């Protein structure tokens, strides 16, 4: 197991990730909630009176907002929250030393590369004239 310490987090990188997570969460919450609101709006409109029709339309519009606006709003809030989180983490890791992670190689077929060869006779050595056999 290799121990590594995360010293800094990319602010824009974390902000993008949080925005995508926020949009996904907004879709998961917004679409069912919007569909429920649209169904209730249709039920209210079926009452037949003009006030019921106006109320049903407004509830349907709120349902559409939940389906479209909620994911956008969650994405924007996630982006801002991710940027703030990354900034605070970078400051805190500078003071406290970062987050320690233990990593393990999942690929069992991988082995460490061989050590570099030592300079020997006949090999190029930096700083010396190279003889070419032409």
PLY file of the C-alpha trace (Angstrom):
ply
format ascii 1.0
element vertex 134
property float x
property float y
property float z
element edge 133
property int vertex1
property int vertex2
end_header
0.00 0.00 0.00
1.28 3.40 -0.92
0.54 6.34 1.30
-0.03 9.64 -0.44
-1.01 13.06 0.79
-3.33 15.36 -1.16
-1.76 18.79 -0.70
-3.92 20.88 -3.05
-7.19 20.48 -4.91
-7.88 22.20 -8.23
-10.56 24.81 -7.53
-12.12 24.73 -11.01
-11.82 20.94 -11.17
-13.76 20.40 -7.94
-16.26 23.13 -8.86
-17.05 21.39 -12.19
-17.44 18.04 -10.47
-19.77 19.48 -7.83
-21.80 21.22 -10.55
-22.34 17.95 -12.41
-23.30 16.20 -9.18
-25.70 19.07 -8.42
-27.34 18.84 -11.85
-27.75 15.09 -11.43
-29.28 15.55 -8.00
-31.54 18.29 -9.37
-32.74 15.94 -12.10
-33.37 13.11 -9.65
-35.38 15.42 -7.39
-36.84 17.82 -9.95
-38.32 15.46 -12.53
-40.46 13.37 -10.14
-41.50 16.47 -8.19
-42.33 18.30 -11.43
-44.38 15.39 -12.73
-46.34 15.26 -9.47
-47.02 18.99 -9.69
-48.14 18.72 -13.33
-50.49 15.84 -12.45
-51.96 17.87 -9.57
-52.31 20.87 -11.89
-54.21 18.75 -14.39
-56.44 17.44 -11.58
-57.17 20.98 -10.43
-57.96 22.08 -13.99
-60.45 19.28 -14.39
-62.61 21.00 -11.76
-64.15 23.04 -14.57
-64.39 26.53 -13.07
-62.30 29.42 -14.38
-60.49 29.88 -11.04
-59.63 26.16 -10.99
-58.23 26.44 -14.51
-55.99 29.36 -13.52
-54.81 27.53 -10.41
-54.11 24.36 -12.39
-52.08 26.24 -14.98
-49.99 27.94 -12.29
-49.33 24.61 -10.56
-48.32 23.13 -13.95
-45.90 26.00 -14.54
-44.39 25.40 -11.11
-44.03 21.72 -12.08
-42.15 22.72 -15.26
-39.90 24.98 -13.18
-39.09 22.05 -10.92
-38.16 19.92 -13.93
-36.01 22.56 -15.68
-35.05 25.17 -13.11
-34.16 22.92 -10.19
-31.32 21.09 -12.00
-29.91 24.41 -13.23
-30.15 25.97 -9.79
-28.56 22.91 -8.12
-25.76 22.98 -10.73
-24.97 26.64 -10.07
-25.08 26.15 -6.30
-22.89 23.03 -6.66
-20.33 24.94 -8.75
-20.11 27.78 -6.22
-20.04 25.34 -3.29
-17.31 23.25 -4.94
-15.13 26.30 -5.56
-15.55 27.47 -1.97
-14.84 23.95 -0.66
-11.64 23.67 -2.74
-10.42 27.10 -1.58
-11.05 26.26 2.06
-9.38 22.83 1.67
-6.29 24.38 0.09
-5.93 26.85 2.96
-6.55 24.16 5.59
-4.14 21.69 3.98
-1.46 24.36 3.96
-1.86 24.67 7.73
-2.61 21.05 8.67
-0.62 19.17 6.04
-3.25 17.70 3.72
-5.38 14.59 3.51
-3.58 11.26 3.85
-4.72 8.48 1.52
-3.68 4.83 1.44
-3.68 3.48 -2.10
-3.35 -0.10 -3.24
-2.52 -1.32 -6.71
-5.62 -3.04 -8.12
-3.83 -4.48 -11.16
-2.01 -7.60 -9.95
-0.20 -8.06 -13.28
1.72 -4.81 -12.87
5.20 -4.87 -11.43
7.54 -2.02 -10.66
9.86 -0.98 -13.49
13.48 -2.15 -13.30
16.01 0.24 -11.78
17.98 2.37 -14.24
21.25 0.87 -15.47
24.53 2.30 -14.24
26.94 4.07 -16.56
29.52 1.61 -17.75
32.30 1.35 -20.29
31.25 2.01 -23.83
28.12 3.92 -22.87
27.59 7.60 -23.39
28.50 9.67 -20.37
27.25 13.26 -20.18
29.95 15.91 -20.58
32.45 13.73 -22.50
33.21 13.55 -26.20
31.37 10.67 -27.87
33.34 8.54 -30.31
31.39 7.44 -33.37
32.60 4.37 -35.28
32.31 5.55 -38.88
0 1
1 2
2 3
3 4
4 5
5 6
6 7
7 8
8 9
9 10
10 11
11 12
12 13
13 14
14 15
15 16
16 17
17 18
18 19
19 20
20 21
21 22
22 23
23 24
24 25
25 26
26 27
27 28
28 29
29 30
30 31
31 32
32 33
33 34
34 35
35 36
36 37
37 38
38 39
39 40
40 41
41 42
42 43
43 44
44 45
45 46
46 47
47 48
48 49
49 50
50 51
51 52
52 53
53 54
54 55
55 56
56 57
57 58
58 59
59 60
60 61
61 62
62 63
63 64
64 65
65 66
66 67
67 68
68 69
69 70
70 71
71 72
72 73
73 74
74 75
75 76
76 77
77 78
78 79
79 80
80 81
81 82
82 83
83 84
84 85
85 86
86 87
87 88
88 89
89 90
90 91
91 92
92 93
93 94
94 95
95 96
96 97
97 98
98 99
99 100
100 101
101 102
102 103
103 104
104 105
105 106
106 107
107 108
108 109
109 110
110 111
111 112
112 113
113 114
114 115
115 116
116 117
117 118
118 119
119 120
120 121
121 122
122 123
123 124
124 125
125 126
126 127
127 128
128 129
129 130
130 131
131 132
132 133
